[in-house]
Amino acid sequence: MKGTNKRKLKIILGAFIVVAAIGILWYNAPLGATDLDPKDVKEIVVFDGNTGKSLHIEKQKDIDYIIDSLNSLRIKRRGVSVGYSGFRYKTTIYLNSGEEADGFNNFIINSPDTIRKDPFFYTTLDSKTPCDYIEDLYKKANES
């Protein structure tokens, strides 16, 4: 009977180690932010959490730049975002069909190197978010 309990304990411990290793690999694996064709995007709506103003981006050159920038991003989970409030740019991408884009949509751009898509914060690995570009679009909109 003692041998059976030791064997069960070893199996449970082994299974726990395997699950933990898979979890660590999954958490640390780099991801792509988006994989969209800019021509399929009708509009990008950005809500500025600092000012409370929305920006509807509909010009194709602006959509191309933002989507190409997001498509080129390689990101990595950095920490849990559940329970955090406040944000810089809440971004929603709408397709030509009028529906929201699947996958990495309704995310928050907090800075040039940080994205939040609950339940995680993500950090960029080799390029920057279009944060500065969006900020320039807001400035141009306020000048008009």
PyMOL commands that place a pseudoatom at each C-alpha (Angstrom):
pseudoatom trace, name=CA, resn=MET, resi=1, chain=A, elem=C, hetatm=0, pos=[0.000, 0.000, 0.000]
pseudoatom trace, name=CA, resn=LYS, resi=2, chain=A, elem=C, hetatm=0, pos=[2.862, 2.391, 0.781]
pseudoatom trace, name=CA, resn=GLY, resi=3, chain=A, elem=C, hetatm=0, pos=[4.379, 1.779, -2.657]
pseudoatom trace, name=CA, resn=THR, resi=4, chain=A, elem=C, hetatm=0, pos=[1.081, 2.643, -4.341]
pseudoatom trace, name=CA, resn=ASN, resi=5, chain=A, elem=C, hetatm=0, pos=[0.836, 5.970, -2.499]
pseudoatom trace, name=CA, resn=LYS, resi=6, chain=A, elem=C, hetatm=0, pos=[4.429, 6.874, -3.439]
pseudoatom trace, name=CA, resn=ARG, resi=7, chain=A, elem=C, hetatm=0, pos=[3.720, 6.040, -7.063]
pseudoatom trace, name=CA, resn=LYS, resi=8, chain=A, elem=C, hetatm=0, pos=[0.543, 8.185, -7.079]
pseudoatom trace, name=CA, resn=LEU, resi=9, chain=A, elem=C, hetatm=0, pos=[2.472, 11.039, -5.467]
pseudoatom trace, name=CA, resn=LYS, resi=10, chain=A, elem=C, hetatm=0, pos=[5.207, 10.788, -8.127]
pseudoatom trace, name=CA, resn=ILE, resi=11, chain=A, elem=C, hetatm=0, pos=[2.606, 10.813, -10.924]
pseudoatom trace, name=CA, resn=ILE, resi=12, chain=A, elem=C, hetatm=0, pos=[0.847, 13.845, -9.450]
pseudoatom trace, name=CA, resn=LEU, resi=13, chain=A, elem=C, hetatm=0, pos=[4.150, 15.663, -8.926]
pseudoatom trace, name=CA, resn=GLY, resi=14, chain=A, elem=C, hetatm=0, pos=[5.268, 14.813, -12.473]
pseudoatom trace, name=CA, resn=ALA, resi=15, chain=A, elem=C, hetatm=0, pos=[1.967, 16.028, -13.930]
pseudoatom trace, name=CA, resn=PHE, resi=16, chain=A, elem=C, hetatm=0, pos=[2.246, 19.263, -11.938]
pseudoatom trace, name=CA, resn=ILE, resi=17, chain=A, elem=C, hetatm=0, pos=[5.781, 19.873, -13.242]
pseudoatom trace, name=CA, resn=VAL, resi=18, chain=A, elem=C, hetatm=0, pos=[4.690, 19.256, -16.848]
pseudoatom trace, name=CA, resn=VAL, resi=19, chain=A, elem=C, hetatm=0, pos=[1.674, 21.594, -16.509]
pseudoatom trace, name=CA, resn=ALA, resi=20, chain=A, elem=C, hetatm=0, pos=[3.845, 24.278, -14.865]
pseudoatom trace, name=CA, resn=ALA, resi=21, chain=A, elem=C, hetatm=0, pos=[6.470, 24.007, -17.629]
pseudoatom trace, name=CA, resn=ILE, resi=22, chain=A, elem=C, hetatm=0, pos=[3.811, 24.312, -20.348]
pseudoatom trace, name=CA, resn=GLY, resi=23, chain=A, elem=C, hetatm=0, pos=[2.308, 27.324, -18.533]
pseudoatom trace, name=CA, resn=ILE, resi=24, chain=A, elem=C, hetatm=0, pos=[5.684, 29.053, -18.300]
pseudoatom trace, name=CA, resn=LEU, resi=25, chain=A, elem=C, hetatm=0, pos=[6.415, 28.427, -21.970]
pseudoatom trace, name=CA, resn=TRP, resi=26, chain=A, elem=C, hetatm=0, pos=[2.955, 29.707, -22.978]
pseudoatom trace, name=CA, resn=TYR, resi=27, chain=A, elem=C, hetatm=0, pos=[3.291, 32.847, -20.824]
pseudoatom trace, name=CA, resn=ASN, resi=28, chain=A, elem=C, hetatm=0, pos=[6.730, 33.715, -22.219]
pseudoatom trace, name=CA, resn=ALA, resi=29, chain=A, elem=C, hetatm=0, pos=[6.032, 32.904, -25.884]
pseudoatom trace, name=CA, resn=PRO, resi=30, chain=A, elem=C, hetatm=0, pos=[6.189, 35.940, -28.203]
pseudoatom trace, name=CA, resn=LEU, resi=31, chain=A, elem=C, hetatm=0, pos=[2.985, 36.794, -30.060]
pseudoatom trace, name=CA, resn=GLY, resi=32, chain=A, elem=C, hetatm=0, pos=[1.904, 38.927, -32.976]
pseudoatom trace, name=CA, resn=ALA, resi=33, chain=A, elem=C, hetatm=0, pos=[-0.455, 41.776, -32.071]
pseudoatom trace, name=CA, resn=THR, resi=34, chain=A, elem=C, hetatm=0, pos=[-2.622, 41.657, -35.197]
pseudoatom trace, name=CA, resn=ASP, resi=35, chain=A, elem=C, hetatm=0, pos=[-2.758, 39.980, -38.567]
pseudoatom trace, name=CA, resn=LEU, resi=36, chain=A, elem=C, hetatm=0, pos=[-5.085, 42.190, -40.580]
pseudoatom trace, name=CA, resn=ASP, resi=37, chain=A, elem=C, hetatm=0, pos=[-5.099, 43.439, -44.147]
pseudoatom trace, name=CA, resn=PRO, resi=38, chain=A, elem=C, hetatm=0, pos=[-5.416, 47.246, -43.873]
pseudoatom trace, name=CA, resn=LYS, resi=39, chain=A, elem=C, hetatm=0, pos=[-7.766, 47.215, -46.887]
pseudoatom trace, name=CA, resn=ASP, resi=40, chain=A, elem=C, hetatm=0, pos=[-10.229, 45.123, -44.845]
pseudoatom trace, name=CA, resn=VAL, resi=41, chain=A, elem=C, hetatm=0, pos=[-10.392, 47.824, -42.151]
pseudoatom trace, name=CA, resn=LYS, resi=42, chain=A, elem=C, hetatm=0, pos=[-13.116, 50.450, -42.434]
pseudoatom trace, name=CA, resn=GLU, resi=43, chain=A, elem=C, hetatm=0, pos=[-12.404, 52.436, -39.296]
pseudoatom trace, name=CA, resn=ILE, resi=44, chain=A, elem=C, hetatm=0, pos=[-10.282, 52.550, -36.181]
pseudoatom trace, name=CA, resn=VAL, resi=45, chain=A, elem=C, hetatm=0, pos=[-11.898, 54.182, -33.169]
pseudoatom trace, name=CA, resn=VAL, resi=46, chain=A, elem=C, hetatm=0, pos=[-9.546, 55.421, -30.484]
pseudoatom trace, name=CA, resn=PHE, resi=47, chain=A, elem=C, hetatm=0, pos=[-10.761, 56.734, -27.125]
pseudoatom trace, name=CA, resn=ASP, resi=48, chain=A, elem=C, hetatm=0, pos=[-8.250, 58.853, -25.201]
pseudoatom trace, name=CA, resn=GLY, resi=49, chain=A, elem=C, hetatm=0, pos=[-8.450, 57.943, -21.523]
pseudoatom trace, name=CA, resn=ASN, resi=50, chain=A, elem=C, hetatm=0, pos=[-6.701, 61.200, -20.559]
pseudoatom trace, name=CA, resn=THR, resi=51, chain=A, elem=C, hetatm=0, pos=[-9.066, 63.607, -22.324]
pseudoatom trace, name=CA, resn=GLY, resi=52, chain=A, elem=C, hetatm=0, pos=[-12.238, 61.554, -22.778]
pseudoatom trace, name=CA, resn=LYS, resi=53, chain=A, elem=C, hetatm=0, pos=[-12.297, 62.324, -26.513]
pseudoatom trace, name=CA, resn=SER, resi=54, chain=A, elem=C, hetatm=0, pos=[-12.848, 59.800, -29.297]
pseudoatom trace, name=CA, resn=LEU, resi=55, chain=A, elem=C, hetatm=0, pos=[-11.080, 59.834, -32.628]
pseudoatom trace, name=CA, resn=HIS, resi=56, chain=A, elem=C, hetatm=0, pos=[-12.572, 58.048, -35.638]
pseudoatom trace, name=CA, resn=ILE, resi=57, chain=A, elem=C, hetatm=0, pos=[-9.758, 57.203, -38.029]
pseudoatom trace, name=CA, resn=GLU, resi=58, chain=A, elem=C, hetatm=0, pos=[-11.157, 56.628, -41.519]
pseudoatom trace, name=CA, resn=LYS, resi=59, chain=A, elem=C, hetatm=0, pos=[-8.442, 57.904, -43.881]
pseudoatom trace, name=CA, resn=GLN, resi=60, chain=A, elem=C, hetatm=0, pos=[-6.889, 54.931, -45.632]
pseudoatom trace, name=CA, resn=LYS, resi=61, chain=A, elem=C, hetatm=0, pos=[-3.314, 56.211, -45.246]
pseudoatom trace, name=CA, resn=ASP, resi=62, chain=A, elem=C, hetatm=0, pos=[-3.778, 56.483, -41.474]
pseudoatom trace, name=CA, resn=ILE, resi=63, chain=A, elem=C, hetatm=0, pos=[-5.426, 53.054, -41.288]
pseudoatom trace, name=CA, resn=ASP, resi=64, chain=A, elem=C, hetatm=0, pos=[-2.589, 51.584, -43.385]
pseudoatom trace, name=CA, resn=TYR, resi=65, chain=A, elem=C, hetatm=0, pos=[0.059, 53.051, -41.094]
pseudoatom trace, name=CA, resn=ILE, resi=66, chain=A, elem=C, hetatm=0, pos=[-1.603, 51.937, -37.848]
pseudoatom trace, name=CA, resn=ILE, resi=67, chain=A, elem=C, hetatm=0, pos=[-2.511, 48.428, -39.026]
pseudoatom trace, name=CA, resn=ASP, resi=68, chain=A, elem=C, hetatm=0, pos=[0.919, 47.883, -40.616]
pseudoatom trace, name=CA, resn=SER, resi=69, chain=A, elem=C, hetatm=0, pos=[2.501, 49.044, -37.363]
pseudoatom trace, name=CA, resn=LEU, resi=70, chain=A, elem=C, hetatm=0, pos=[0.341, 46.669, -35.306]
pseudoatom trace, name=CA, resn=ASN, resi=71, chain=A, elem=C, hetatm=0, pos=[0.952, 43.796, -37.741]
pseudoatom trace, name=CA, resn=SER, resi=72, chain=A, elem=C, hetatm=0, pos=[4.717, 44.217, -37.354]
pseudoatom trace, name=CA, resn=LEU, resi=73, chain=A, elem=C, hetatm=0, pos=[4.604, 44.141, -33.558]
pseudoatom trace, name=CA, resn=ARG, resi=74, chain=A, elem=C, hetatm=0, pos=[5.993, 41.161, -31.694]
pseudoatom trace, name=CA, resn=ILE, resi=75, chain=A, elem=C, hetatm=0, pos=[4.745, 41.284, -28.127]
pseudoatom trace, name=CA, resn=LYS, resi=76, chain=A, elem=C, hetatm=0, pos=[5.275, 39.321, -24.936]
pseudoatom trace, name=CA, resn=ARG, resi=77, chain=A, elem=C, hetatm=0, pos=[3.105, 39.015, -21.849]
pseudoatom trace, name=CA, resn=ARG, resi=78, chain=A, elem=C, hetatm=0, pos=[4.547, 41.168, -19.079]
pseudoatom trace, name=CA, resn=GLY, resi=79, chain=A, elem=C, hetatm=0, pos=[2.087, 40.876, -16.234]
pseudoatom trace, name=CA, resn=VAL, resi=80, chain=A, elem=C, hetatm=0, pos=[-1.511, 40.543, -15.189]
pseudoatom trace, name=CA, resn=SER, resi=81, chain=A, elem=C, hetatm=0, pos=[-3.684, 43.602, -15.910]
pseudoatom trace, name=CA, resn=VAL, resi=82, chain=A, elem=C, hetatm=0, pos=[-6.839, 42.551, -14.077]
pseudoatom trace, name=CA, resn=GLY, resi=83, chain=A, elem=C, hetatm=0, pos=[-7.809, 45.159, -11.514]
pseudoatom trace, name=CA, resn=TYR, resi=84, chain=A, elem=C, hetatm=0, pos=[-5.966, 48.038, -13.180]
pseudoatom trace, name=CA, resn=SER, resi=85, chain=A, elem=C, hetatm=0, pos=[-7.959, 51.056, -14.240]
pseudoatom trace, name=CA, resn=GLY, resi=86, chain=A, elem=C, hetatm=0, pos=[-7.006, 53.977, -16.395]
pseudoatom trace, name=CA, resn=PHE, resi=87, chain=A, elem=C, hetatm=0, pos=[-5.545, 53.874, -19.871]
pseudoatom trace, name=CA, resn=ARG, resi=88, chain=A, elem=C, hetatm=0, pos=[-4.128, 55.985, -22.670]
pseudoatom trace, name=CA, resn=TYR, resi=89, chain=A, elem=C, hetatm=0, pos=[-5.725, 54.881, -25.971]
pseudoatom trace, name=CA, resn=LYS, resi=90, chain=A, elem=C, hetatm=0, pos=[-8.535, 52.317, -26.061]
pseudoatom trace, name=CA, resn=THR, resi=91, chain=A, elem=C, hetatm=0, pos=[-8.472, 51.041, -29.631]
pseudoatom trace, name=CA, resn=THR, resi=92, chain=A, elem=C, hetatm=0, pos=[-11.250, 49.266, -31.527]
pseudoatom trace, name=CA, resn=ILE, resi=93, chain=A, elem=C, hetatm=0, pos=[-10.830, 48.111, -35.127]
pseudoatom trace, name=CA, resn=TYR, resi=94, chain=A, elem=C, hetatm=0, pos=[-13.890, 47.844, -37.394]
pseudoatom trace, name=CA, resn=LEU, resi=95, chain=A, elem=C, hetatm=0, pos=[-13.873, 45.858, -40.614]
pseudoatom trace, name=CA, resn=ASN, resi=96, chain=A, elem=C, hetatm=0, pos=[-15.583, 46.788, -43.891]
pseudoatom trace, name=CA, resn=SER, resi=97, chain=A, elem=C, hetatm=0, pos=[-18.450, 44.493, -42.853]
pseudoatom trace, name=CA, resn=GLY, resi=98, chain=A, elem=C, hetatm=0, pos=[-19.096, 46.813, -39.893]
pseudoatom trace, name=CA, resn=GLU, resi=99, chain=A, elem=C, hetatm=0, pos=[-18.097, 44.133, -37.380]
pseudoatom trace, name=CA, resn=GLU, resi=100, chain=A, elem=C, hetatm=0, pos=[-15.227, 44.368, -34.951]
pseudoatom trace, name=CA, resn=ALA, resi=101, chain=A, elem=C, hetatm=0, pos=[-12.066, 42.570, -35.989]
pseudoatom trace, name=CA, resn=ASP, resi=102, chain=A, elem=C, hetatm=0, pos=[-11.538, 39.171, -34.376]
pseudoatom trace, name=CA, resn=GLY, resi=103, chain=A, elem=C, hetatm=0, pos=[-8.642, 38.299, -32.138]
pseudoatom trace, name=CA, resn=PHE, resi=104, chain=A, elem=C, hetatm=0, pos=[-6.497, 41.075, -30.753]
pseudoatom trace, name=CA, resn=ASN, resi=105, chain=A, elem=C, hetatm=0, pos=[-9.139, 43.782, -30.832]
pseudoatom trace, name=CA, resn=ASN, resi=106, chain=A, elem=C, hetatm=0, pos=[-10.453, 46.176, -28.211]
pseudoatom trace, name=CA, resn=PHE, resi=107, chain=A, elem=C, hetatm=0, pos=[-7.037, 46.668, -26.722]
pseudoatom trace, name=CA, resn=ILE, resi=108, chain=A, elem=C, hetatm=0, pos=[-5.347, 49.576, -25.013]
pseudoatom trace, name=CA, resn=ILE, resi=109, chain=A, elem=C, hetatm=0, pos=[-2.170, 51.280, -26.166]
pseudoatom trace, name=CA, resn=ASN, resi=110, chain=A, elem=C, hetatm=0, pos=[-0.626, 52.642, -22.975]
pseudoatom trace, name=CA, resn=SER, resi=111, chain=A, elem=C, hetatm=0, pos=[2.729, 53.767, -24.380]
pseudoatom trace, name=CA, resn=PRO, resi=112, chain=A, elem=C, hetatm=0, pos=[5.077, 53.183, -27.315]
pseudoatom trace, name=CA, resn=ASP, resi=113, chain=A, elem=C, hetatm=0, pos=[6.140, 49.874, -25.758]
pseudoatom trace, name=CA, resn=THR, resi=114, chain=A, elem=C, hetatm=0, pos=[3.083, 48.727, -23.767]
pseudoatom trace, name=CA, resn=ILE, resi=115, chain=A, elem=C, hetatm=0, pos=[-0.263, 47.274, -24.817]
pseudoatom trace, name=CA, resn=ARG, resi=116, chain=A, elem=C, hetatm=0, pos=[-2.996, 46.068, -22.487]
pseudoatom trace, name=CA, resn=LYS, resi=117, chain=A, elem=C, hetatm=0, pos=[-5.427, 43.393, -23.552]
pseudoatom trace, name=CA, resn=ASP, resi=118, chain=A, elem=C, hetatm=0, pos=[-7.046, 42.036, -20.432]
pseudoatom trace, name=CA, resn=PRO, resi=119, chain=A, elem=C, hetatm=0, pos=[-6.093, 39.940, -18.611]
pseudoatom trace, name=CA, resn=PHE, resi=120, chain=A, elem=C, hetatm=0, pos=[-2.461, 40.830, -19.492]
pseudoatom trace, name=CA, resn=PHE, resi=121, chain=A, elem=C, hetatm=0, pos=[-0.075, 43.676, -20.130]
pseudoatom trace, name=CA, resn=TYR, resi=122, chain=A, elem=C, hetatm=0, pos=[2.167, 43.105, -23.157]
pseudoatom trace, name=CA, resn=THR, resi=123, chain=A, elem=C, hetatm=0, pos=[5.512, 44.665, -23.942]
pseudoatom trace, name=CA, resn=THR, resi=124, chain=A, elem=C, hetatm=0, pos=[6.802, 45.155, -27.472]
pseudoatom trace, name=CA, resn=LEU, resi=125, chain=A, elem=C, hetatm=0, pos=[9.931, 43.238, -28.425]
pseudoatom trace, name=CA, resn=ASP, resi=126, chain=A, elem=C, hetatm=0, pos=[11.409, 44.830, -31.519]
pseudoatom trace, name=CA, resn=SER, resi=127, chain=A, elem=C, hetatm=0, pos=[9.290, 47.795, -32.635]
pseudoatom trace, name=CA, resn=LYS, resi=128, chain=A, elem=C, hetatm=0, pos=[6.964, 50.397, -31.161]
pseudoatom trace, name=CA, resn=THR, resi=129, chain=A, elem=C, hetatm=0, pos=[3.196, 50.779, -31.017]
pseudoatom trace, name=CA, resn=PRO, resi=130, chain=A, elem=C, hetatm=0, pos=[1.609, 53.556, -33.120]
pseudoatom trace, name=CA, resn=CYS, resi=131, chain=A, elem=C, hetatm=0, pos=[1.117, 55.598, -29.920]
pseudoatom trace, name=CA, resn=ASP, resi=132, chain=A, elem=C, hetatm=0, pos=[3.000, 58.671, -31.186]
pseudoatom trace, name=CA, resn=TYR, resi=133, chain=A, elem=C, hetatm=0, pos=[1.215, 58.539, -34.558]
pseudoatom trace, name=CA, resn=ILE, resi=134, chain=A, elem=C, hetatm=0, pos=[-2.181, 58.451, -32.827]
pseudoatom trace, name=CA, resn=GLU, resi=135, chain=A, elem=C, hetatm=0, pos=[-1.117, 61.334, -30.600]
pseudoatom trace, name=CA, resn=ASP, resi=136, chain=A, elem=C, hetatm=0, pos=[-0.271, 63.363, -33.735]
pseudoatom trace, name=CA, resn=LEU, resi=137, chain=A, elem=C, hetatm=0, pos=[-3.710, 62.535, -35.204]
pseudoatom trace, name=CA, resn=TYR, resi=138, chain=A, elem=C, hetatm=0, pos=[-5.339, 63.882, -32.034]
pseudoatom trace, name=CA, resn=LYS, resi=139, chain=A, elem=C, hetatm=0, pos=[-3.282, 67.076, -32.284]
pseudoatom trace, name=CA, resn=LYS, resi=140, chain=A, elem=C, hetatm=0, pos=[-4.306, 67.562, -35.924]
pseudoatom trace, name=CA, resn=ALA, resi=141, chain=A, elem=C, hetatm=0, pos=[-7.970, 66.935, -35.040]
pseudoatom trace, name=CA, resn=ASN, resi=142, chain=A, elem=C, hetatm=0, pos=[-7.811, 69.538, -32.255]
pseudoatom trace, name=CA, resn=GLU, resi=143, chain=A, elem=C, hetatm=0, pos=[-6.294, 72.104, -34.634]
pseudoatom trace, name=CA, resn=SER, resi=144, chain=A, elem=C, hetatm=0, pos=[-9.184, 71.703, -37.077]
for i in range(1, 144): cmd.bond("trace and resi %d" % i, "trace and resi %d" % (i + 1))
show_as sticks, trace
zoom trace
